[in-house]
Amino acid sequence: MDTRIQTSFGTRCKELRAGLGVSQESFANAIGMDRSYYASIEAGRRNVTLINMKKLADGFGVSLSQLFDADVFDLTAI
């Protein structure tokens, strides 16, 4: 299975979280997600559901479309 999109999505989440200046644990707790599950998203090991993508976007303070912003989320490599 090709997991490049999961890896790209994880990198995007890590960048957005770092921009907020919070740890994985505090971010995961703030959005009601288990820290280990969130860590596996950043590591590119999860196929994230739409419901969890919405939780992430809300936690980052961005829309779903901004979460997948073409200028920073490289879909061409997928």
N, C-alpha and C positions, 0 to 999 in steps of 0.2 A: 504494500500500500504506500502511496506517495504521501508523505507527511509534511511536505514543504509549506503548505498553507498553515498547518498547525504551528510550525516553527516560526513562520512570519507573524502569525497572530500573537504568539507568546512574546516575541520580541517587541511588538507594538504595545502590548499590555505592560511589559516591564518598563518601557520608555515612559508611558503615561503615568505609571505609579511612581517612578523615580522623580518625575516632574512635580508630583504632589509632595514629595519629600517624606513619604511614609514607608514603613516596613511592609513586607508581605503580610505578616500577621495582623497588623492594625488595619490594613486595607481590607483583607478578607473578613475580619470581624465586622468592620463598618458596613459591608454589603451583605452580611449574613451567609458567608461562604467559609467552608473549612480551609484553614491555612494550607494544609498539604494538597488539597484539591487545587487551590489557587496557584501554589508553587508549581504543580504539574502543568498548569496552563502556560505559565511563563516558560517552562522548560520545553514546551511544544509536544507534550505527551497526551494531551486531551483533545478530543473532538467535541468542542463546546456547543451546547444547545443554544437555541435562540433565546430562551428564557435567561440563561446565564450570561449570554452576550449583552442582553438588556441590563442586567444587574451590573455588569462591568462598566458599560457605557455610563449608566447613571452614577456609579461610584467615581468615575473619572470626570464627571461633569461634561460629557460630550454626547452628541447624538450618535445613533448607530452608524449613520453615514460618515461622521467624523472619525469614528473608531476605525473605519476602513478607508480613510483618506488616501487617495491614490498617490498623493505627493510623498507620503511617508510609509505606506503599506504597499510594498512592491509586489503587485499581483502579476506582473509580467514574467517574473521568474518562476511562476508556478505552472 
